[in-house]
Amino acid sequence: MGNTEVLKRGDLQMTSAGTGISHSEKAHGSAQVHFLQIWSVPHTSRLTPKYYTRHFTDAEKKNTWVRIVAPVGKEGVLDEREGSGPAPVHTALTLYATLAEKGQRLEQPLKGKKAYVHVVQTSGFNTGKATGAT
């Protein structure tokens, strides 16, 4: 596919491997990197490989849920390499992101059979026993 990109804070990169791709990743520079890599199985096999990038600012995510990945064909989902809105996937997967301030309460109704919540700690690394989200 010939894509080379340096991802920055707030960037989302989505690759649909489809019928097959060659792929590698590396840190850009010597600074420590934190990112999530999430895999999902498409509902259709033998898709043409595609690559998408999106950027979501801290301001967009502050104290609100922002839909960053959603199924192809859903409202607001553009099948463009560098479009706006959520990155398209060929599976029943919707991902939201937020940057919630301390004490902020956010609700997100579940619309499917499963949910996964990943809490990212922004105040430093906790070397002690996990005590859960507050």
FENMO-V714258 format. One line per field, one symbol per residue. ss: DSSP state (a for helix, b for strand, c for the rest). A space follows every 10 residues. Layout:
# FENMO-V714258
ss->???
This chain:
# FENMO-V714258
ss->cccccccccc bbbbbbcccc cccccccccc cccccccccc cccccccccb bbbbbccaaa abcccbbbbb bccccccccc ccccccbbbc ccccbbbcbc cccccccccc cccccccccc cccccccccc cccc
